[in-house]
Amino acid sequence: MIKVGIVGYGNLGKGVSIALSKASDMECVGIFTRREPSSITPEIPLPVYSMDKLMDFKGSIDVLLLCGGSATDLPNNTAGILKDFNTVDSFDTHAKIPEYFEKLDKVAKENGTLSAISIGWDPGLFSIARALFGAVLPDGKDYTFWGKGVSQGHSDAIRRIDGVKNAIQYTIPIEDALIKVRSGENPDLSVGEKHYRECFVAIEDGADKEKIEKQIVTMPNYFADYKTVVHFVSEEEVKKMQQKLAHGGFVIRSGSTSENINDILEFSLKLDSNPQFTASVLVAYARAVARLKDEGKTGCVTVFDIPLKYLSPLSEDEMRKHLL
C-alpha cells in the first residue's frame, strides 16, 4: 500500500482527497496545513495536522502531494519539503519550469529523494500530446487552446495582489483562431491571438482599482501577453462563480506526411471540475513516483520521464491483455 500525504487543502487538496479514496492501492496518511487544523472539515474523513507536525511522518509517507499555488507557494516551499520527502506537484508557470526543475533536481539528488513536477493536464497530459504528435507528424505545427474555463493558477496570482479579497479568472479561446487551425490553414498565431482573459475581482474597501487593474494586466507570465478584461464585482459574485470550476482545452497538430496529404491530430478535454481532474492526474503520478523510488530513482522528473505503465494500478500482464 502506497502511503500518501496531502499538503494544502484548497480546491486542489480537496480533489486529491477524493481521488485517493478511489485508489485501492493507496492510503492517505493525512492532510497537512498552515491553517488551524480544527478549522478544516475534509471532504473525505481524514486526519488533519499542522505543517509543524510534518517531520513526525518522515519515513512513513511514500509521497507528498503538494497542493499549493504556482505563483509563490511551490517556488518558495517545495525545495525545503523535498529534502525529506518524495513529492508531486502541479507547478504550471510554463516559462519558469526549466529553472524550477534545475533547482529541485539538485535538492533531490543531494538528499536521495524524487520529485515529479508540473503534473496535471497542462503542463502534463497536454505536454505528452504535444511530444507524441510532434514525433509522429514532424512536418507540422502545434497549437494549444485552453478554455473556456477557470484557471486556478491565474486566479491565485490575482488573489495575491494587495487589496484583492477574492478573484476568479477565465481563459477564453478566440473562435476565429480555432477555426483556422482546425481547417488546416496552419496560421502563425501569438498567444494573444489565440486567447483572451477575463477577470472578476473583489477588492478591499478603499483599495485602488486602477492600481490593481494595472498590476493584473501587466503581470508577466500570466496576463501581459493577452487581451485582459478586468471586472470589479462583489465578493458574493466571485464566490458564486467559484462554485463550479469548469475548464478544458485542445492540443492540435496540423501537418502533412507528403505533398497534398494532410493530417490533423487533436487531443481534447472537457472538465466539470478543473481541480478534481488535476488532482486525479496528481494521484496517478504519485503511484509512479512511489514505484520509481522503489527502483532507486532520485532527482526531478516530468511527464516525459515516466513510462505509462507506472501510472496504472493494473499489472503489466493486465495492461497487455486489456489495453494494448
C-alpha positions as CSV (number, residue, x, y, z in Angstrom):
1,M,0.0,0.0,0.0
2,I,1.4,3.4,-1.0
3,K,1.3,5.9,1.8
4,V,0.4,9.4,0.7
5,G,0.2,12.8,2.4
6,I,-1.6,15.9,1.2
7,V,0.0,19.3,1.7
8,G,-2.6,22.2,1.5
9,Y,-6.3,21.9,1.4
10,G,-7.8,24.3,-1.1
11,N,-9.7,23.2,-4.1
12,L,-6.9,21.0,-5.4
13,G,-6.3,19.4,-2.0
14,K,-9.9,18.6,-1.7
15,G,-9.8,17.0,-5.1
16,V,-6.8,14.9,-4.2
17,S,-8.6,13.5,-1.1
18,I,-11.5,12.4,-3.3
19,A,-9.2,10.9,-5.9
20,L,-7.2,9.0,-3.3
21,S,-10.4,7.5,-2.0
22,K,-10.8,5.8,-5.4
23,A,-7.3,4.4,-5.5
24,S,-7.4,0.9,-3.9
25,D,-3.6,0.7,-3.8
26,M,-3.1,4.0,-1.9
27,E,-3.7,5.2,1.6
28,C,-3.9,8.9,2.7
29,V,-2.0,9.3,6.0
30,G,-3.4,12.8,6.5
31,I,-3.7,16.4,5.4
32,F,-1.0,18.9,6.4
33,T,-2.0,22.6,6.6
34,R,-0.7,26.0,7.6
35,R,-4.2,26.9,8.8
36,E,-5.6,25.9,12.2
37,P,-6.3,22.1,11.7
38,S,-9.6,22.3,13.6
39,S,-10.8,24.8,11.0
40,I,-10.8,22.2,8.3
41,T,-13.5,19.6,7.7
42,P,-12.2,17.2,4.9
43,E,-14.5,16.1,2.1
44,I,-13.3,12.5,2.9
45,P,-12.8,11.7,6.6
46,L,-9.1,12.1,7.2
47,P,-6.8,13.3,10.0
48,V,-5.7,16.9,9.7
49,Y,-2.3,18.1,11.0
50,S,-0.4,21.3,11.3
51,M,2.6,21.6,9.0
52,D,4.7,21.8,12.1
53,K,3.9,18.0,12.6
54,L,5.1,17.0,9.1
55,M,8.6,15.9,10.1
56,D,7.0,13.4,12.6
57,F,6.0,11.5,9.5
58,K,9.4,11.3,7.8
59,G,9.9,7.7,6.8
60,S,6.2,6.7,7.0
61,I,5.0,8.7,3.9
62,D,6.0,7.4,0.5
63,V,4.9,10.5,-1.5
64,L,3.6,14.0,-0.5
65,L,1.2,15.7,-2.9
66,L,1.8,19.4,-2.8
67,C,-1.4,21.3,-3.5
68,G,-0.1,24.9,-3.2
69,G,-0.2,27.6,-5.9
70,S,2.5,28.2,-8.5
71,A,2.8,31.9,-8.0
72,T,4.7,31.8,-4.7
73,D,3.8,28.7,-2.6
74,L,5.5,26.0,-4.7
75,P,8.6,28.0,-5.7
76,N,9.2,29.1,-2.0
77,N,8.4,25.8,-0.2
78,T,8.9,22.7,-2.4
79,A,12.7,22.6,-2.1
80,G,12.5,22.5,1.7
81,I,10.0,19.7,1.8
82,L,11.9,17.7,-0.8
83,K,14.9,17.4,1.4
84,D,12.9,14.9,3.5
85,F,10.0,13.6,1.3
86,N,9.3,12.5,-2.2
87,T,6.9,15.0,-3.8
88,V,4.5,15.5,-6.7
89,D,3.2,19.0,-7.6
90,S,1.3,20.8,-10.3
91,F,3.6,23.8,-10.9
92,D,2.2,25.4,-14.0
93,T,4.1,28.6,-14.8
94,H,5.4,27.3,-18.2
95,A,8.1,29.9,-18.6
96,K,9.7,29.1,-15.3
97,I,9.6,25.2,-15.4
98,P,13.2,24.8,-16.5
99,E,14.6,26.8,-13.6
100,Y,12.2,25.2,-11.2
101,F,13.3,21.8,-12.5
102,E,17.0,22.6,-12.1
103,K,16.6,23.8,-8.5
104,L,14.6,20.7,-7.4
105,D,16.8,18.2,-9.3
106,K,19.8,19.4,-7.3
107,V,18.0,19.3,-4.0
108,A,16.5,15.8,-4.7
109,K,19.8,14.3,-5.8
110,E,21.6,15.7,-2.8
111,N,19.1,14.2,-0.4
112,G,18.2,11.0,-2.2
113,T,14.6,11.9,-2.9
114,L,12.4,12.1,-6.0
115,S,10.1,14.9,-7.3
116,A,7.7,14.9,-10.1
117,I,6.9,18.5,-11.2
118,S,4.3,20.2,-13.4
119,I,1.9,17.3,-13.2
120,G,-1.7,18.0,-14.4
121,W,-3.3,18.4,-17.7
122,D,-1.3,21.4,-18.9
123,P,1.5,21.1,-18.2
124,G,1.1,17.4,-18.0
125,L,-1.2,15.4,-20.3
126,F,-1.2,18.2,-23.0
127,S,2.6,18.1,-22.8
128,I,2.6,14.4,-23.6
129,A,0.2,15.1,-26.5
130,R,2.5,17.8,-27.9
131,A,5.5,15.5,-27.7
132,L,3.7,12.5,-29.2
133,F,2.0,14.4,-32.0
134,G,5.3,16.1,-32.9
135,A,7.2,12.9,-33.0
136,V,4.8,11.1,-35.4
137,L,4.0,14.2,-37.5
138,P,7.3,16.1,-37.7
139,D,6.2,18.2,-40.7
140,G,3.6,20.3,-38.9
141,K,2.7,22.9,-36.2
142,D,1.4,22.7,-32.7
143,Y,-1.5,24.7,-31.3
144,T,-2.7,24.7,-27.8
145,F,-6.0,26.3,-26.8
146,W,-7.4,26.5,-23.2
147,G,-10.9,27.1,-22.1
148,K,-13.4,28.4,-21.8
149,G,-12.7,27.8,-18.2
150,V,-11.3,28.8,-14.8
151,S,-7.5,28.9,-14.5
152,Q,-6.6,28.1,-10.9
153,G,-3.1,29.4,-11.2
154,H,-4.1,32.7,-12.7
155,S,-6.9,33.2,-10.2
156,D,-4.4,32.5,-7.4
157,A,-2.0,35.1,-8.8
158,I,-4.7,37.8,-8.8
159,R,-5.7,36.9,-5.2
160,R,-2.2,37.6,-4.0
161,I,-2.2,41.2,-5.1
162,D,-2.5,43.6,-2.2
163,G,-6.1,44.9,-1.9
164,V,-7.7,41.9,-3.5
165,K,-10.2,40.0,-1.4
166,N,-11.1,37.3,-3.9
167,A,-10.9,36.7,-7.6
168,I,-11.6,34.3,-10.4
169,Q,-10.1,34.3,-14.0
170,Y,-11.5,32.7,-17.2
171,T,-9.3,31.8,-20.1
172,I,-11.3,32.0,-23.4
173,P,-10.2,30.8,-26.9
174,I,-10.6,33.2,-29.8
175,E,-13.0,31.3,-32.0
176,D,-11.7,32.6,-35.4
177,A,-8.2,31.3,-34.5
178,L,-9.6,27.9,-33.6
179,I,-11.5,27.6,-36.8
180,K,-8.4,28.5,-38.9
181,V,-6.3,25.8,-37.1
182,R,-8.9,23.1,-37.5
183,S,-9.3,23.9,-41.2
184,G,-5.6,23.1,-41.7
185,E,-4.6,26.7,-42.6
186,N,-1.6,26.5,-40.2
187,P,-1.7,30.2,-39.2
188,D,1.1,31.8,-37.3
189,L,-0.5,32.9,-34.0
190,S,0.8,34.6,-31.0
191,V,-0.5,33.6,-27.5
192,G,-2.6,36.8,-27.5
193,E,-4.1,35.9,-30.9
194,K,-5.4,32.5,-29.5
195,H,-6.9,33.6,-26.2
196,Y,-8.1,36.4,-24.1
197,R,-8.5,36.5,-20.3
198,E,-11.5,37.7,-18.3
199,C,-11.0,38.5,-14.6
200,F,-13.7,39.1,-11.9
201,V,-12.1,40.7,-8.9
202,A,-13.5,41.7,-5.4
203,I,-11.3,44.2,-3.6
204,E,-10.9,45.5,-0.1
205,D,-12.8,48.7,0.9
206,G,-10.7,51.7,-0.2
207,A,-8.4,49.7,-2.5
208,D,-7.1,51.4,-5.6
209,K,-8.9,49.9,-8.6
210,E,-6.7,51.5,-11.2
211,K,-3.5,50.3,-9.5
212,I,-4.9,46.7,-9.1
213,E,-6.1,46.6,-12.7
214,K,-2.6,47.7,-13.9
215,Q,-0.9,45.1,-11.8
216,I,-3.1,42.4,-13.3
217,V,-2.9,43.4,-17.0
218,T,0.9,43.9,-16.8
219,M,1.7,40.7,-14.8
220,P,4.4,38.8,-16.7
221,N,3.9,35.1,-17.5
222,Y,0.2,35.5,-16.7
223,F,-1.6,38.4,-18.4
224,A,0.9,40.7,-20.0
225,D,0.8,39.0,-23.4
226,Y,-3.0,38.8,-23.6
227,K,-6.0,41.0,-24.0
228,T,-7.2,41.0,-20.4
229,V,-10.5,42.4,-19.3
230,V,-10.9,43.1,-15.5
231,H,-14.4,43.4,-13.9
232,F,-14.7,44.6,-10.3
233,V,-17.5,42.8,-8.6
234,S,-18.7,41.9,-5.1
235,E,-17.2,39.0,-3.2
236,E,-20.6,37.3,-3.3
237,E,-20.5,37.3,-7.1
238,V,-17.0,35.8,-7.1
239,K,-17.9,33.1,-4.6
240,K,-20.9,32.2,-6.8
241,M,-18.7,31.8,-9.8
242,Q,-16.3,29.6,-7.8
243,Q,-18.9,27.0,-7.1
244,K,-18.2,25.4,-10.5
245,L,-14.6,25.4,-11.7
246,A,-15.1,24.0,-15.2
247,H,-12.2,24.1,-17.8
248,G,-10.8,22.2,-20.7
249,G,-8.9,22.7,-23.9
250,F,-7.3,21.3,-27.1
251,V,-3.9,20.3,-28.3
252,I,-3.9,20.3,-32.1
253,R,-1.1,19.4,-34.5
254,S,-1.7,20.2,-38.2
255,G,0.7,19.0,-40.8
256,S,1.4,16.6,-43.7
257,T,3.1,13.3,-44.4
258,S,3.7,14.2,-48.0
259,E,2.6,16.8,-50.6
260,N,-1.2,17.2,-50.5
261,I,-1.5,14.5,-47.8
262,N,-2.6,16.4,-44.7
263,D,-3.3,15.3,-41.2
264,I,-4.8,17.0,-38.1
265,L,-4.3,15.4,-34.7
266,E,-6.3,16.6,-31.7
267,F,-6.4,15.8,-28.0
268,S,-9.2,17.5,-26.0
269,L,-10.6,17.7,-22.5
270,K,-13.9,19.0,-21.2
271,L,-13.9,19.1,-17.5
272,D,-16.7,19.9,-15.0
273,S,-14.0,20.4,-12.3
274,N,-10.5,21.6,-13.2
275,P,-9.2,20.9,-9.6
276,Q,-10.7,17.5,-9.3
277,F,-9.4,16.3,-12.6
278,T,-5.9,17.8,-11.9
279,A,-6.0,16.0,-8.6
280,S,-6.7,12.7,-10.3
281,V,-3.6,13.2,-12.5
282,L,-1.5,14.0,-9.4
283,V,-2.6,10.8,-7.7
284,A,-1.7,8.6,-10.7
285,Y,1.7,10.2,-10.8
286,A,2.1,9.7,-7.1
287,R,1.8,6.0,-7.8
288,A,4.5,6.3,-10.4
289,V,6.8,8.2,-8.1
290,A,6.5,5.6,-5.4
291,R,7.3,2.8,-7.9
292,L,10.3,4.7,-9.4
293,K,11.7,5.5,-5.9
294,D,11.5,1.8,-5.0
295,E,13.7,1.2,-8.0
296,G,16.2,3.7,-6.7
297,K,15.4,6.7,-8.9
298,T,16.2,10.2,-7.4
299,G,16.2,13.7,-8.7
300,C,13.5,15.6,-10.5
301,V,11.3,14.2,-13.3
302,T,8.4,15.4,-15.5
303,V,5.8,13.5,-17.5
304,F,8.4,13.0,-20.3
305,D,10.5,10.8,-18.0
306,I,7.8,8.5,-16.6
307,P,6.6,5.4,-18.6
308,L,2.8,5.0,-18.7
309,K,2.9,1.6,-17.0
310,Y,4.0,3.2,-13.8
311,L,0.7,5.2,-13.7
312,S,-1.7,2.3,-13.8
313,P,-2.9,0.2,-10.9
314,L,-3.0,-2.7,-13.4
315,S,-0.2,-5.2,-13.7
316,E,1.9,-5.2,-16.9
317,D,0.2,-8.5,-17.9
318,E,-3.2,-7.0,-17.4
319,M,-2.3,-3.9,-19.4
320,R,-1.1,-6.0,-22.3
321,K,-4.2,-8.1,-22.2
322,H,-6.8,-5.4,-21.8
323,L,-5.3,-2.1,-23.1
324,L,-2.9,-3.0,-25.9
